[in-house]
Amino acid sequence: MLQADIFRKVPPVFSLKGKNAIVTGGGSGIGLAISTAFAKQ
């Protein structure tokens, strides 16, 4: 399972729709997966 696939299963209660997020460490690892998942939303 890809790391980004994990975030597709997160309940909507954790949605950042209409909000801003700052992700540090977005160049690799979990930070990259989180950044990618947020960008796709």
Secondary structure, 3 states (H helix, E strand, C coil): CCHHHHHHHCCHHHCCCCCCCCCCCCCCHHHHHHHHHHHHC
